[in-house]
């Protein structure tokens, strides 16, 4: 591991946590479809039998679930980036005080 570089293991854990939270936010039908297909690996015809729906419905619900999941994850990333910027940004008051300190010492 490179010193000062990103910790990829930690990053992977955070990605999994964000994904789990995003999945939990899906409507129940989307969540069920996503888990059956993308997590557990069932085919659409198998999901149709399990849930008593058509393969076309299975495909449609999975498509909508993925779209919603993408939206939730993108919002989480934007929110995280916004928080990071705000935490590293100095307030205008502290910048002014720093400037005044520099001027007084000059």
Secondary structure, DSSP 8 states (H G I E B T S, - for coil): --TTS--HHHHHHHHHHHHHHHHHHS-HHHHHHHIIIIIT---HHHHHHHHTS-HHHHHHHHHHHHHHHHHHHHHHHHHHHHHHHHHHS--HHHHHHHHHHHHHH-
